[in-house]
């Protein structure tokens, strides 16, 4: 090592630096110049690059590694939840949800919307009654109330919210959605499934300004940086999100790589410009760190609400007859056309598939496009690659389809309890075949789906991948499909370099290599030295983005 490289701006030394690079996985020190990694090596080699102006950080033996790359979040919704909404306690009953609403109703200005997240996916039956709606109406003290479930696909609202949105008892269900009705009286309960949720979301959003949107995204970036995330893919990027990201980057305030996913079809519970009109504008929002390189489609809903599409039927209930399997939201010919259009624009398609039938349909459509178009390096993502038929597991790798593994619930949760009610225990627990996908050579990438998952902490997901148990201590001693556990090094690679490859930004970030952006996190413990059930306790001490400290614990 000689100083012909020039002097470094920053040196991190005397550490255990995990590079996620197979040729040299560990190093003692690294040097940064102009926001890029200048050199990686031994302490002596790197300290030779020290000049009079070089900042030297002694890691004192601490572990450092690449910043996390979150392949699936909802960046504006995450900031919005933090700044403008409240959080319902986990596992809350109907009475506990109403108590939370009453506490808000007593302090917010008269007439202001009360918006809160997230009631459990196992609560649909309990909420779907006139008696529960009466409790919510009493607790709300006249305020309109909108409460999202933990999938973010469904809502529970009060009578005032339905009145403002124009929803009445004699209203038919909207396409691709439904209004919950009391199984005895047939009257509305305030439960809104899929597209029905969008009716009230539109009404509530009338008070949400562009300035609030930018503030929400700015706050969200601060939050993800604090968990070590230095790159992310927003999973459904409507116009306000694109505007906010571009504005922040131009101002020098976007401290993460941002890949976006432009909806080809307006999502049923989100809204805004979509399709060709939005695609035509995509390069207006391209900037140094904003990459509008993906499209987005929702192919089905969620299992707990029986809106995901499966090969085998759901358990029959009051609203669904024997043999009901859910349905896809896009026809197969249209799906093929959407994939083909995306590829012709040089864009990958991120597609929401939670049922095994929708996964099959997407793989079949990609296979058809490959037959006509030939091979490509464009990456399509199946989000969430959670329920997959055995015969489809081996198709991801050969087709170049990425398994977008999120939300990070590959362990027991209330999500899963809702699935058991809808599908039966045996089927519901064959959930997230991560080890099987990995064994076939599929590219696996890690995401949070924040704020579906309330905290975007990758260590929570990583511990779950390794143990298949709930890191919070809930469901003690219970593992979810334990043979699908993977090793720690693989889990870290999924959340760093693999996600960067899937987002096509691996030349910039995802590992610590010479020439890449200096996106680095310093940890309070070496995760390779602690028991597996302590991985999720890991805290980020410092986050560097392009060589600048953007978070300090």
Rosetta blueprint (number, residue, H / E / L):
1 X L
2 X L
3 X H
4 X H
5 X H
6 X L
7 X L
8 X L
9 X L
10 X E
11 X E
12 X E
13 X E
14 X L
15 X L
16 X E
17 X E
18 X E
19 X L
20 X L
21 X L
22 X L
23 X L
24 X L
25 X L
26 X E
27 X E
28 X L
29 X E
30 X E
31 X E
32 X E
33 X E
34 X L
35 X L
36 X E
37 X E
38 X E
39 X E
40 X E
41 X E
42 X L
43 X H
44 X H
45 X H
46 X H
47 X H
48 X L
49 X L
50 X L
51 X L
52 X L
53 X L
54 X L
55 X E
56 X E
57 X E
58 X E
59 X L
60 X L
61 X L
62 X L
63 X E
64 X E
65 X E
66 X E
67 X L
68 X E
69 X E
70 X E
71 X E
72 X E
73 X E
74 X L
75 X H
76 X H
77 X H
78 X H
79 X H
80 X H
81 X H
82 X H
83 X H
84 X H
85 X L
86 X E
87 X E
88 X L
89 X L
90 X L
91 X L
92 X L
93 X L
94 X H
95 X H
96 X H
97 X H
98 X H
99 X H
100 X H
101 X H
102 X H
103 X H
104 X H
105 X H
106 X L
107 X L
108 X L
109 X L
110 X L
111 X L
112 X L
113 X L
114 X E
115 X E
116 X E
117 X E
118 X E
119 X E
120 X L
121 X H
122 X H
123 X H
124 X H
125 X H
126 X H
127 X H
128 X L
129 X L
130 X H
131 X H
132 X H
133 X H
134 X H
135 X H
136 X H
137 X H
138 X H
139 X H
140 X H
141 X L
142 X L
143 X L
144 X L
145 X E
146 X E
147 X E
148 X E
149 X E
150 X L
151 X L
152 X L
153 X L
154 X L
155 X E
156 X E
157 X E
158 X L
159 X H
160 X H
161 X H
162 X H
163 X H
164 X H
165 X H
166 X L
167 X L
168 X L
169 X L
170 X L
171 X L
172 X L
173 X L
174 X L
175 X L
176 X L
177 X E
178 X E
179 X E
180 X E
181 X E
182 X L
183 X L
184 X L
185 X L
186 X L
187 X L
188 X E
189 X E
190 X E
191 X E
192 X E
193 X E
194 X E
195 X H
196 X H
197 X H
198 X H
199 X H
200 X H
201 X H
202 X H
203 X H
204 X H
205 X H
206 X H
207 X H
208 X L
209 X L
210 X H
211 X H
212 X H
213 X H
214 X H
215 X H
216 X H
217 X H
218 X H
219 X H
220 X H
221 X H
222 X H
223 X H
224 X H
225 X H
226 X H
227 X L
228 X L
229 X E
230 X E
231 X E
232 X E
233 X E
234 X E
235 X L
236 X L
237 X L
238 X L
239 X H
240 X H
241 X H
242 X H
243 X H
244 X H
245 X H
246 X H
247 X H
248 X H
249 X H
250 X H
251 X L
252 X L
253 X L
254 X L
255 X L
256 X L
257 X E
258 X E
259 X E
260 X E
261 X E
262 X E
263 X E
264 X L
265 X L
266 X L
267 X L
268 X L
269 X L
270 X L
271 X L
272 X L
273 X L
274 X L
275 X L
276 X H
277 X H
278 X H
279 X H
280 X L
281 X L
282 X H
283 X H
284 X H
285 X H
286 X L
287 X L
288 X L
289 X L
290 X E
291 X E
292 X E
293 X E
294 X E
295 X E
296 X E
297 X E
298 X E
299 X L
300 X L
301 X L
302 X L
303 X H
304 X H
305 X H
306 X L
307 X L
308 X L
309 X L
310 X L
311 X L
312 X L
313 X L
314 X L
315 X L
316 X L
317 X E
318 X L
319 X L
320 X E
321 X L
322 X L
323 X L
324 X L
325 X L
326 X L
327 X L
328 X L
329 X L
330 X L
331 X L
332 X H
333 X H
334 X H
335 X H
336 X H
337 X H
338 X H
339 X H
340 X H
341 X H
342 X H
343 X H
344 X H
345 X L
346 X L
347 X L
348 X E
349 X E
350 X E
351 X E
352 X E
353 X L
354 X L
355 X L
356 X H
357 X H
358 X H
359 X H
360 X H
361 X H
362 X H
363 X H
364 X H
365 X H
366 X H
367 X H
368 X H
369 X H
370 X H
371 X H
372 X H
373 X H
374 X L
375 X L
376 X L
377 X L
378 X L
379 X L
380 X E
381 X E
382 X E
383 X E
384 X L
385 X L
386 X L
387 X L
388 X L
389 X L
390 X H
391 X H
392 X H
393 X H
394 X L
395 X H
396 X H
397 X H
398 X H
399 X H
400 X L
401 X E
402 X E
403 X E
404 X E
405 X E
406 X L
407 X L
408 X L
409 X L
410 X L
411 X L
412 X L
413 X L
414 X H
415 X H
416 X H
417 X H
418 X H
419 X H
420 X H
421 X H
422 X H
423 X H
424 X L
425 X H
426 X H
427 X H
428 X H
429 X L
430 X L
431 X L
432 X L
433 X L
434 X H
435 X H
436 X H
437 X H
438 X H
439 X H
440 X L
441 X L
442 X L
443 X L
444 X E
445 X E
446 X E
447 X L
448 X L
449 X L
450 X L
451 X L
452 X L
453 X L
454 X L
455 X L
456 X L
457 X L
458 X H
459 X H
460 X H
461 X H
462 X H
463 X H
464 X H
465 X H
466 X H
467 X H
468 X L
469 X L
470 X L
471 X L
472 X L
473 X L
474 X L
475 X L
476 X L
477 X L
478 X L
479 X L
480 X L
481 X L
482 X H
483 X H
484 X H
485 X L
486 X L
487 X L
488 X H
489 X H
490 X H
491 X H
492 X H
493 X H
494 X H
495 X H
496 X H
497 X H
498 X H
499 X H
500 X H
501 X H
502 X H
503 X L
504 X L
505 X L
506 X L
507 X L
508 X L
509 X L
510 X L
511 X L
512 X L
513 X L
514 X L
515 X L
516 X L
517 X E
518 X L
519 X L
520 X E
521 X E
522 X E
523 X E
524 X L
525 X L
526 X L
527 X H
528 X H
529 X H
530 X L
531 X L
532 X H
533 X H
534 X H
535 X H
536 X H
537 X H
538 X L
539 X L
540 X E
541 X E
542 X E
543 X E
544 X E
545 X E
546 X L
547 X L
548 X E
549 X E
550 X E
551 X E
552 X E
553 X L
